[in-house]
Amino acid sequence: MLFFQLTWESFRFAISALKSNLTRTILSLLGVTVGIFAIIAVFTLVDSLENNIKSSFSFLGTNVMRVDRFPFASGPQDYPWWKYFRRPSATVAEYRFLEQRLGSAEAVTISASATTTVQAGSNAFQGTQLTGVAYTYQDVYEIALEEGRYFSEMEINASRNLAIIGKTIAKTLYPNQTAIGKEIKMKGMKFIVVGIFEEEGEGLFDLPSKDEAALIPYGAFTKLFYTGRNGIEPTIAAKGREEDIGLVALENEMTGLLRAKRGLKPVEENNFALNKTEFIQNAIGSIFDVISAAGWVIGGFSILVGGFGIANIMFVSVRERTNIIGIQKSLGAKNYFILFQFLFEAVCLSLIGGGTGIILVYFLSFVQLGSLDLVLSFSNIILGLGVSSVIGIVSGIVPATLAARLDPVEAIRSN
Protein backbone atom coordinates (compact mmCIF):
# COMPACT_ATOMS: atom_id res chain seq x y z
CA MET A 1 0.00 0.00 0.00
CA LEU A 2 2.86 2.37 0.81
CA PHE A 3 4.35 1.78 -2.65
CA PHE A 4 1.08 2.65 -4.39
CA GLN A 5 0.61 5.73 -2.20
CA LEU A 6 4.09 6.97 -3.06
CA THR A 7 3.50 6.22 -6.73
CA TRP A 8 0.26 8.18 -6.71
CA GLU A 9 1.92 11.10 -4.91
CA SER A 10 4.76 11.07 -7.43
CA PHE A 11 2.25 11.09 -10.26
CA ARG A 12 0.41 14.06 -8.73
CA PHE A 13 3.69 15.98 -8.29
CA ALA A 14 4.61 15.27 -11.91
CA ILE A 15 1.26 16.49 -13.29
CA SER A 16 1.37 19.58 -11.10
CA ALA A 17 4.88 20.41 -12.30
CA LEU A 18 3.91 19.97 -15.94
CA LYS A 19 0.88 22.22 -15.53
CA SER A 20 2.86 24.96 -13.79
CA ASN A 21 5.19 25.30 -16.79
CA LEU A 22 2.74 24.67 -19.61
CA THR A 23 4.61 26.52 -22.37
CA ARG A 24 7.87 24.77 -21.55
CA THR A 25 6.07 21.43 -21.39
CA ILE A 26 4.52 21.88 -24.83
CA LEU A 27 7.81 22.88 -26.41
CA SER A 28 9.69 19.97 -24.86
CA LEU A 29 7.18 17.31 -25.94
CA LEU A 30 7.14 18.46 -29.58
CA GLY A 31 10.29 16.46 -30.34
CA VAL A 32 8.77 13.25 -28.99
CA THR A 33 5.50 13.95 -30.80
CA VAL A 34 7.26 14.37 -34.14
CA GLY A 35 9.42 11.29 -33.54
CA ILE A 36 6.59 8.97 -32.56
CA PHE A 37 4.43 10.35 -35.38
CA ALA A 38 7.21 9.65 -37.90
CA ILE A 39 7.82 6.09 -36.71
CA ILE A 40 4.18 5.03 -36.26
CA ALA A 41 3.11 6.76 -39.49
CA VAL A 42 5.81 4.91 -41.45
CA PHE A 43 4.91 1.58 -39.78
CA THR A 44 1.20 2.14 -40.41
CA LEU A 45 1.85 2.96 -44.05
CA VAL A 46 4.19 -0.01 -44.45
CA ASP A 47 1.81 -2.46 -42.74
CA SER A 48 -1.17 -1.23 -44.75
CA LEU A 49 0.76 -1.33 -48.01
CA GLU A 50 2.14 -4.81 -47.26
CA ASN A 51 -1.29 -6.20 -46.36
CA ASN A 52 -2.80 -4.64 -49.48
CA ILE A 53 -0.12 -6.12 -51.73
CA LYS A 54 -0.34 -9.55 -50.11
CA SER A 55 -4.13 -9.53 -50.46
CA SER A 56 -3.64 -8.68 -54.13
CA PHE A 57 -1.81 -12.01 -54.47
CA SER A 58 -4.55 -13.93 -52.65
CA PHE A 59 -5.52 -15.54 -55.95
CA LEU A 60 -2.36 -17.67 -55.59
CA GLY A 61 -3.78 -19.27 -52.45
CA THR A 62 -2.10 -20.01 -49.13
CA ASN A 63 -0.08 -23.07 -48.18
CA VAL A 64 -0.19 -24.09 -51.85
CA MET A 65 2.50 -25.70 -54.00
CA ARG A 66 2.34 -25.45 -57.80
CA VAL A 67 3.92 -27.59 -60.51
CA ASP A 68 5.49 -25.26 -63.10
CA ARG A 69 8.19 -25.31 -65.73
CA PHE A 70 9.84 -22.13 -64.41
CA PRO A 71 10.82 -21.75 -60.73
CA PHE A 72 10.08 -18.59 -58.80
CA ALA A 73 13.23 -16.52 -58.36
CA SER A 74 14.24 -13.23 -56.77
CA GLY A 75 17.29 -11.02 -56.88
CA PRO A 76 20.21 -11.03 -59.33
CA GLN A 77 21.20 -14.57 -60.18
CA ASP A 78 21.89 -16.89 -63.09
CA TYR A 79 18.46 -17.90 -64.40
CA PRO A 80 18.78 -20.46 -67.22
CA TRP A 81 15.38 -19.78 -68.72
CA TRP A 82 16.33 -21.59 -71.95
CA LYS A 83 16.65 -24.83 -69.97
CA TYR A 84 13.35 -24.33 -68.20
CA PHE A 85 11.63 -23.48 -71.48
CA ARG A 86 12.38 -26.97 -72.85
CA ARG A 87 10.72 -28.68 -69.89
CA PRO A 88 7.42 -30.52 -70.47
CA SER A 89 4.23 -28.93 -69.20
CA ALA A 90 1.90 -30.50 -66.65
CA THR A 91 -0.79 -32.86 -67.93
CA VAL A 92 -4.16 -34.14 -66.83
CA ALA A 93 -2.63 -37.61 -66.50
CA GLU A 94 -0.10 -36.27 -63.99
CA TYR A 95 -2.91 -34.56 -62.09
CA ARG A 96 -4.81 -37.86 -61.85
CA PHE A 97 -1.62 -39.63 -60.81
CA LEU A 98 -0.93 -37.16 -57.99
CA GLU A 99 -4.55 -37.03 -56.89
CA GLN A 100 -4.60 -40.80 -56.37
CA ARG A 101 -1.20 -41.16 -54.67
CA LEU A 102 -0.31 -37.91 -52.92
CA GLY A 103 -0.84 -38.40 -49.20
CA SER A 104 0.81 -35.21 -47.88
CA ALA A 105 -1.78 -32.90 -49.44
CA GLU A 106 -5.28 -31.95 -48.40
CA ALA A 107 -6.30 -31.62 -52.05
CA VAL A 108 -4.84 -31.58 -55.56
CA THR A 109 -6.32 -29.69 -58.49
CA ILE A 110 -5.63 -28.68 -62.07
CA SER A 111 -6.57 -25.45 -63.83
CA ALA A 112 -5.87 -23.48 -66.99
CA SER A 113 -6.45 -19.79 -67.68
CA ALA A 114 -6.91 -17.52 -70.67
CA THR A 115 -8.23 -14.05 -71.41
CA THR A 116 -11.48 -13.79 -73.35
CA THR A 117 -14.58 -11.67 -73.94
CA VAL A 118 -17.91 -12.45 -72.30
CA GLN A 119 -21.15 -11.42 -74.04
CA ALA A 120 -24.81 -11.30 -73.15
CA GLY A 121 -27.13 -9.79 -75.74
CA SER A 122 -25.75 -6.41 -76.79
CA ASN A 123 -23.52 -6.15 -73.70
CA ALA A 124 -19.93 -7.40 -73.61
CA PHE A 125 -17.05 -7.45 -71.14
CA GLN A 126 -13.51 -7.67 -72.49
CA GLY A 127 -10.45 -8.87 -70.62
CA THR A 128 -12.15 -11.58 -68.57
CA GLN A 129 -9.68 -13.90 -66.84
CA LEU A 130 -11.33 -17.23 -67.67
CA THR A 131 -10.17 -20.30 -65.74
CA GLY A 132 -11.10 -23.91 -66.36
CA VAL A 133 -11.15 -25.81 -63.07
CA ALA A 134 -11.49 -29.27 -61.60
CA TYR A 135 -13.96 -30.03 -58.82
CA THR A 136 -11.14 -29.92 -56.23
CA TYR A 137 -10.28 -26.33 -57.18
CA GLN A 138 -12.49 -25.12 -54.33
CA ASP A 139 -10.46 -27.22 -51.86
CA VAL A 140 -7.14 -25.64 -52.88
CA TYR A 141 -8.20 -22.03 -53.50
CA GLU A 142 -10.76 -19.95 -51.62
CA ILE A 143 -13.99 -19.53 -53.56
CA ALA A 144 -16.18 -16.87 -51.92
CA LEU A 145 -19.57 -16.54 -53.60
CA GLU A 146 -22.04 -13.72 -53.09
CA GLU A 147 -24.81 -15.46 -55.03
CA GLY A 148 -25.39 -18.92 -56.42
CA ARG A 149 -23.26 -22.03 -55.95
CA TYR A 150 -20.14 -23.88 -57.01
CA PHE A 151 -20.17 -26.61 -59.64
CA SER A 152 -21.13 -30.13 -58.61
CA GLU A 153 -18.69 -32.97 -59.23
CA MET A 154 -21.05 -34.48 -61.79
CA GLU A 155 -21.22 -31.17 -63.69
CA ILE A 156 -17.43 -30.95 -63.74
CA ASN A 157 -17.01 -34.53 -64.96
CA ALA A 158 -19.66 -34.01 -67.65
CA SER A 159 -17.98 -30.73 -68.80
CA ARG A 160 -21.28 -28.88 -68.52
CA ASN A 161 -21.42 -25.34 -69.95
CA LEU A 162 -21.79 -23.56 -66.60
CA ALA A 163 -19.98 -20.49 -65.31
CA ILE A 164 -19.22 -18.55 -62.16
CA ILE A 165 -18.52 -14.89 -62.93
CA GLY A 166 -17.20 -11.83 -61.13
CA LYS A 167 -19.31 -8.97 -59.82
CA THR A 168 -18.07 -6.47 -62.40
CA ILE A 169 -18.89 -8.84 -65.24
CA ALA A 170 -22.35 -9.51 -63.82
CA LYS A 171 -23.11 -5.78 -63.49
CA THR A 172 -21.87 -5.11 -67.02
CA LEU A 173 -23.83 -7.89 -68.70
CA TYR A 174 -26.98 -7.64 -66.56
CA PRO A 175 -26.93 -4.15 -64.99
CA ASN A 176 -30.47 -4.10 -63.60
CA GLN A 177 -31.02 -7.74 -62.68
CA THR A 178 -29.29 -10.77 -61.27
CA ALA A 179 -27.13 -12.80 -63.61
CA ILE A 180 -27.89 -16.10 -61.85
CA GLY A 181 -29.57 -18.49 -64.30
CA LYS A 182 -28.89 -16.16 -67.21
CA GLU A 183 -27.10 -17.04 -70.42
CA ILE A 184 -23.69 -15.71 -71.45
CA LYS A 185 -21.47 -16.41 -74.45
CA MET A 186 -17.74 -16.98 -74.73
CA LYS A 187 -16.21 -17.56 -78.16
CA GLY A 188 -19.67 -18.29 -79.49
CA MET A 189 -20.43 -21.01 -76.92
CA LYS A 190 -23.34 -20.57 -74.51
CA PHE A 191 -22.92 -20.89 -70.73
CA ILE A 192 -25.40 -20.63 -67.85
CA VAL A 193 -24.35 -18.54 -64.84
CA VAL A 194 -24.66 -20.52 -61.60
CA GLY A 195 -22.63 -18.30 -59.25
CA ILE A 196 -21.24 -14.80 -58.70
CA PHE A 197 -18.05 -14.06 -56.75
CA GLU A 198 -18.02 -11.76 -53.76
CA GLU A 199 -16.92 -8.27 -54.75
CA GLU A 200 -13.23 -7.56 -54.06
CA GLY A 201 -13.04 -3.94 -55.15
CA GLU A 202 -10.16 -2.14 -56.78
CA GLY A 203 -6.71 -3.46 -55.92
CA LEU A 204 -3.49 -1.51 -55.44
CA PHE A 205 -1.91 -3.07 -58.52
CA ASP A 206 -3.31 -4.24 -61.81
CA LEU A 207 -3.43 -7.87 -60.70
CA PRO A 208 -6.09 -10.52 -61.44
CA SER A 209 -9.29 -9.82 -59.53
CA LYS A 210 -12.28 -12.07 -59.03
CA ASP A 211 -14.48 -9.12 -60.01
CA GLU A 212 -13.26 -9.56 -63.59
CA ALA A 213 -12.79 -13.34 -63.55
CA ALA A 214 -14.86 -16.35 -64.50
CA LEU A 215 -14.70 -20.07 -63.76
CA ILE A 216 -15.95 -22.91 -65.96
CA PRO A 217 -15.42 -26.69 -65.78
CA TYR A 218 -12.02 -27.80 -67.08
CA GLY A 219 -13.56 -29.94 -69.80
CA ALA A 220 -15.60 -26.98 -71.05
CA PHE A 221 -12.43 -24.89 -71.10
CA THR A 222 -10.74 -27.40 -73.42
CA LYS A 223 -13.63 -26.91 -75.86
CA LEU A 224 -12.77 -23.22 -76.10
CA PHE A 225 -8.97 -23.34 -75.97
CA TYR A 226 -6.33 -25.84 -76.95
CA THR A 227 -4.42 -26.95 -73.86
CA GLY A 228 -1.05 -28.64 -73.71
CA ARG A 229 2.58 -28.05 -74.62
CA ASN A 230 1.83 -25.94 -77.68
CA GLY A 231 -1.30 -24.34 -76.29
CA ILE A 232 -2.44 -23.07 -72.91
CA GLU A 233 -0.47 -24.96 -70.29
CA PRO A 234 -2.43 -26.23 -67.29
CA THR A 235 -1.19 -25.81 -63.73
CA ILE A 236 -1.30 -28.53 -61.09
CA ALA A 237 -1.54 -27.27 -57.51
CA ALA A 238 -1.65 -29.05 -54.16
CA LYS A 239 -2.71 -27.62 -50.80
CA GLY A 240 -0.44 -28.68 -47.95
CA ARG A 241 -1.54 -29.73 -44.52
CA GLU A 242 -1.36 -27.26 -41.62
CA GLU A 243 1.08 -29.43 -39.67
CA ASP A 244 3.48 -29.58 -42.64
CA ILE A 245 5.62 -26.54 -41.79
CA GLY A 246 7.25 -25.16 -44.92
CA LEU A 247 5.52 -27.83 -47.00
CA VAL A 248 8.65 -29.99 -46.67
CA ALA A 249 6.81 -33.32 -46.67
CA LEU A 250 4.58 -32.27 -49.56
CA GLU A 251 7.56 -31.10 -51.62
CA ASN A 252 9.50 -34.32 -51.06
CA GLU A 253 6.56 -36.57 -51.90
CA MET A 254 5.55 -34.57 -54.97
CA THR A 255 9.13 -34.62 -56.23
CA GLY A 256 9.34 -38.39 -55.92
CA LEU A 257 5.97 -39.01 -57.57
CA LEU A 258 6.57 -36.63 -60.47
CA ARG A 259 10.02 -38.07 -61.13
CA ALA A 260 8.51 -41.54 -61.20
CA LYS A 261 5.65 -40.45 -63.47
CA ARG A 262 8.02 -38.75 -65.91
CA GLY A 263 10.48 -41.66 -65.84
CA LEU A 264 13.49 -39.67 -64.68
CA LYS A 265 16.64 -41.62 -63.84
CA PRO A 266 18.38 -41.06 -60.47
CA VAL A 267 21.22 -39.13 -62.16
CA GLU A 268 18.85 -36.84 -64.07
CA GLU A 269 17.79 -33.52 -62.59
CA ASN A 270 14.14 -32.53 -62.17
CA ASN A 271 12.42 -31.32 -65.32
CA PHE A 272 9.82 -29.44 -63.30
CA ALA A 273 9.67 -26.75 -60.63
CA LEU A 274 7.70 -26.92 -57.39
CA ASN A 275 6.80 -23.35 -56.42
CA LYS A 276 5.40 -22.35 -53.06
CA THR A 277 2.98 -19.45 -53.21
CA GLU A 278 4.38 -18.16 -49.90
CA PHE A 279 7.59 -17.33 -51.79
CA ILE A 280 6.02 -14.16 -53.15
CA GLN A 281 4.65 -13.12 -49.77
CA ASN A 282 8.02 -13.75 -48.10
CA ALA A 283 9.76 -11.72 -50.80
CA ILE A 284 7.31 -8.87 -50.22
CA GLY A 285 7.83 -9.12 -46.46
CA SER A 286 11.63 -8.88 -46.78
CA ILE A 287 11.27 -5.72 -48.87
CA PHE A 288 9.06 -4.09 -46.27
CA ASP A 289 11.43 -5.11 -43.47
CA VAL A 290 14.00 -2.83 -45.09
CA ILE A 291 11.44 -0.02 -45.35
CA SER A 292 10.54 -0.50 -41.67
CA ALA A 293 14.21 -0.22 -40.72
CA ALA A 294 14.34 3.04 -42.66
CA GLY A 295 11.32 4.21 -40.66
CA TRP A 296 13.20 3.56 -37.41
CA VAL A 297 16.12 5.63 -38.68
CA ILE A 298 13.87 8.49 -39.79
CA GLY A 299 11.91 8.63 -36.55
CA GLY A 300 14.93 7.79 -34.40
CA PHE A 301 16.60 11.14 -35.03
CA SER A 302 13.42 13.01 -34.09
CA ILE A 303 13.01 10.94 -30.93
CA LEU A 304 16.68 11.51 -30.06
CA VAL A 305 16.13 15.26 -30.29
CA GLY A 306 12.96 14.92 -28.22
CA GLY A 307 14.83 12.88 -25.59
CA PHE A 308 17.52 15.53 -25.26
CA GLY A 309 14.77 18.13 -24.93
CA ILE A 310 13.11 16.23 -22.09
CA ALA A 311 16.45 15.67 -20.34
CA ASN A 312 17.25 19.39 -20.58
CA ILE A 313 13.85 20.35 -19.15
CA MET A 314 14.31 17.88 -16.28
CA PHE A 315 17.70 19.33 -15.37
CA VAL A 316 16.12 22.80 -15.31
CA SER A 317 13.23 21.48 -13.22
CA VAL A 318 15.61 19.93 -10.68
CA ARG A 319 17.51 23.22 -10.39
CA GLU A 320 14.31 25.23 -9.91
CA ARG A 321 12.94 22.88 -7.23
CA THR A 322 16.15 22.21 -5.30
CA ASN A 323 14.82 24.13 -2.26
CA ILE A 324 11.55 22.13 -2.31
CA ILE A 325 13.50 18.87 -2.57
CA GLY A 326 15.48 19.87 0.56
CA ILE A 327 12.27 20.57 2.47
CA GLN A 328 10.76 17.24 1.38
CA LYS A 329 13.86 15.36 2.50
CA SER A 330 13.97 17.16 5.82
CA LEU A 331 10.38 16.07 6.42
CA GLY A 332 11.34 12.41 5.83
CA ALA A 333 10.97 11.89 2.09
CA LYS A 334 13.07 8.95 0.93
CA ASN A 335 15.46 9.07 -2.01
CA TYR A 336 13.30 6.76 -4.14
CA PHE A 337 10.30 9.08 -3.60
CA ILE A 338 12.27 12.00 -5.04
CA LEU A 339 13.54 9.71 -7.82
CA PHE A 340 9.99 8.57 -8.68
CA GLN A 341 8.74 12.13 -8.58
CA PHE A 342 11.06 13.37 -11.35
CA LEU A 343 11.09 10.09 -13.27
CA PHE A 344 7.29 10.12 -13.45
CA GLU A 345 7.41 13.68 -14.68
CA ALA A 346 9.76 12.70 -17.53
CA VAL A 347 7.69 9.62 -18.44
CA CYS A 348 4.41 11.58 -18.34
CA LEU A 349 5.94 14.24 -20.55
CA SER A 350 7.14 11.63 -23.03
CA LEU A 351 3.83 9.70 -22.99
CA ILE A 352 1.85 12.86 -23.67
CA GLY A 353 4.10 13.60 -26.64
CA GLY A 354 3.87 10.01 -27.89
CA GLY A 355 0.11 9.87 -27.41
CA THR A 356 -0.26 13.09 -29.38
CA GLY A 357 1.81 11.58 -32.21
CA ILE A 358 -0.38 8.46 -32.23
CA ILE A 359 -3.53 10.58 -32.35
CA LEU A 360 -2.12 12.45 -35.35
CA VAL A 361 -1.46 9.10 -37.08
CA TYR A 362 -5.02 8.04 -36.29
CA PHE A 363 -6.40 11.12 -38.03
CA LEU A 364 -3.97 10.48 -40.89
CA SER A 365 -5.55 7.04 -41.39
CA PHE A 366 -8.74 8.78 -42.58
CA VAL A 367 -6.91 10.30 -45.54
CA GLN A 368 -7.97 8.70 -48.82
CA LEU A 369 -5.00 7.27 -50.73
CA GLY A 370 -6.79 5.70 -53.68
CA SER A 371 -7.33 1.99 -53.11
CA LEU A 372 -4.91 1.90 -50.16
CA ASP A 373 -6.65 1.76 -46.77
CA LEU A 374 -4.51 3.01 -43.90
CA VAL A 375 -5.18 1.09 -40.68
CA LEU A 376 -3.58 2.01 -37.36
CA SER A 377 -3.12 -1.36 -35.70
CA PHE A 378 -3.23 -2.01 -31.96
CA SER A 379 0.34 -3.34 -32.07
CA ASN A 380 1.58 -0.03 -33.50
CA ILE A 381 -0.25 1.88 -30.75
CA ILE A 382 1.43 -0.27 -28.09
CA LEU A 383 4.77 0.18 -29.87
CA GLY A 384 4.38 3.97 -29.87
CA LEU A 385 3.49 4.12 -26.18
CA GLY A 386 6.29 1.69 -25.32
CA VAL A 387 8.91 3.72 -27.17
CA SER A 388 7.60 6.89 -25.50
CA SER A 389 7.92 5.30 -22.05
CA VAL A 390 11.48 4.15 -22.73
CA ILE A 391 12.48 7.61 -23.98
CA GLY A 392 10.97 9.17 -20.86
CA ILE A 393 12.84 6.80 -18.54
CA VAL A 394 16.17 7.19 -20.34
CA SER A 395 15.85 11.00 -20.52
CA GLY A 396 14.75 11.42 -16.92
CA ILE A 397 16.86 8.86 -15.04
CA VAL A 398 19.98 11.03 -14.73
CA PRO A 399 18.20 14.25 -13.56
CA ALA A 400 16.01 12.19 -11.21
CA THR A 401 19.06 10.44 -9.72
CA LEU A 402 20.81 13.78 -9.14
CA ALA A 403 17.70 15.12 -7.43
CA ALA A 404 17.42 12.04 -5.20
CA ARG A 405 21.06 12.35 -4.10
CA LEU A 406 20.86 16.01 -3.04
CA ASP A 407 21.89 16.78 0.54
CA PRO A 408 18.78 18.18 2.31
CA VAL A 409 20.69 20.91 4.21
CA GLU A 410 22.50 22.17 1.11
CA ALA A 411 19.28 21.94 -0.91
CA ILE A 412 17.34 24.10 1.59
CA ARG A 413 20.07 26.75 1.64
CA SER A 414 20.11 27.04 -2.19
CA ASN A 415 18.37 29.94 -3.89
Buried (B, 14 or more C-beta within 10 A) or exposed (E): EEEEEBEEBBBEBBEEBBEEBEEBBBEBBBBBBBBBBBBBBBBBBBBBBBBBBBEBBBBBBBBBBBBBBBEBBEEEEEEEEEEBEEBEBBBBEBBEBBBEBBEBBBBBBBBBBBEBEBBBEEBBBEEBBBBBBBBBBBBBBEBEBEBBEBBBEEBBBBBBBBBBBBBBBBBBBBEEEEBBEBBBBBEEEEBEBBBBBBBBEEBBEEEBBBBBBBBBBBBBBBBBBEBBEEEBBBBBBBBBBEEBEEBEBBBEBBBEBBBEBBEBEEEEEEBBBBBBBBBBBEEBEEBBEEBBEEBBEBBBEBBEBBBEBBBEBBBBBBEEBBEBBBEBBEEEBEEBBBBBBBBBBBBBBBBBBBBBBBEBBBEBBEEEBEEBEBEBBEEBBEBBBEBBBBBBBBBBBBBBBBBBEBEBEEBBEEE
